[in-house]
């Protein structure tokens, strides 16, 4: 590596190091798990870039550089494993579908376990095998990021673009290490610039997902409920309409979940309006911890929350989600009373869910049905009900027959309607 090459790669490594330092500052300030995971991944990217560029050998000349070869073999799969694991968390793969979750888990396990195993190969095959693992992990992340973006996660486009820029960078760096002669200075400058752009784009995308408050301010407060910071009813309806169009293209199934709060006025004498708003805010946060940020949640009206679940892990997963949300929201809340003391209060809530497809059904009817299911669930032990696709009746989610595909259930509903000479119940209007 001559002087010009050393300057190019040192400048690029320093610039990427600055991105890592900004990530460290963000992790120190926010102290969130997501920001720490982002910092770990960005640090691994910096090490990957620095080691494969050959900077350590140029900056710290040593007769024995075997440690550098070992580090170069290990860093690619390590970076790939951390990247796929973090992307799985970032995209909430467990809440999407089984294919996404399984793909991320498999790629992450393969990289983290396969990296050390590469050292058992013949010396000439160690680095190529390591490169294959790293490129495979990045390709899986790119594919699943595009898939998530097509399912409605707009921020996933940023992750996909970052992966798309990183893929030629990875190939170029491994070519730089494996080649007997270094490419031209101009080509190396392009690779260094590409590395800075890809890491910066991924860092910004991670930061945007980790800091939803910034996205709320940028989008405008009119799109959010000021008490709970959930989407407004207008925005929620728009998102459901767009979700129906996407489901029609992908032929997938989703669901709408409604959470109703009953008789909140009985709590006013104890906690006042400020305390009641605190109850709504805490309920909203608990609900979103289970549904995840990838599933848009809104405040339909003051006593009703609605969550759009566009991608289901499996038909039976909706049962688990409904029970978890109902159980979590029924646990006592710690609220400030009118006299200033902290008291524990349990809200009277229930959960209702309906099936969502790309059939283009009236959104107001879907939301009304979800509310009806929540009202019916108030008399059930689990406080969670699901609209049966065939009988059009509310059934407790723990008793719902979800072992078959919802596509089959929908066909059964249509057959039932034809035999009885009627379709779905007419829509009712809420007072």
Secondary structure by P-SEA (a helix, b strand, c coil): ccaaaaaaaaaaaaaaaaaaaaaaaaaaaaccaaaaaaaaaaaaaaaaaaaaaaaaaaacccccaaaaaaaaacaaaaaaaaaaaaaaaaaccccccaaaaaaaaaaaaaaaaaaaaaaaccccaaaaaaaaaaaaaaaaaaaaaaaaaaacccaaaaaaaaaaaaaaaaaaaaaaaaccccccaaaaaaaaaaaaaaaaaaaaaaaaaacaaaaaaaacccccccccccccaaaaaaaaaaaaaaaaaaccccbbbbbbbcccccccccccaaaaaaaaaaaaaaaaaaacccbbbbcccccbbbbbbccccccaaaaaaaaaaaaaaacbbbbbccccbbbbbbccbbbbbbbbccccccaaaaaaaaaaaaaaaccccccbbbcccccccccccccccccccaaaaaaaaaaaaaaaccccccccccc
